[in-house]
């Protein structure tokens, strides 16, 4: 059985900064992807999903 996803602790300033990055239209795709990953980890979401059959 896989272990539950770890949650990344972000302070309010970091959270606000990452959310502002995601809303920008003129941001590099790599930076946008990293910001989204960090936001998902802060919410405790798993980054990998098990395939369903």
WOWO-V401346 format. One line per field, one symbol per residue. phi: phi as a letter, one per 40 degrees, with the letter a starting at -180 (. if undefined). Layout:
# WOWO-V401346
phi: ???
This chain:
# WOWO-V401346
phi: .cccccbccbcdcccccccccccccbbcdccccccccccccccgcccbbcccb
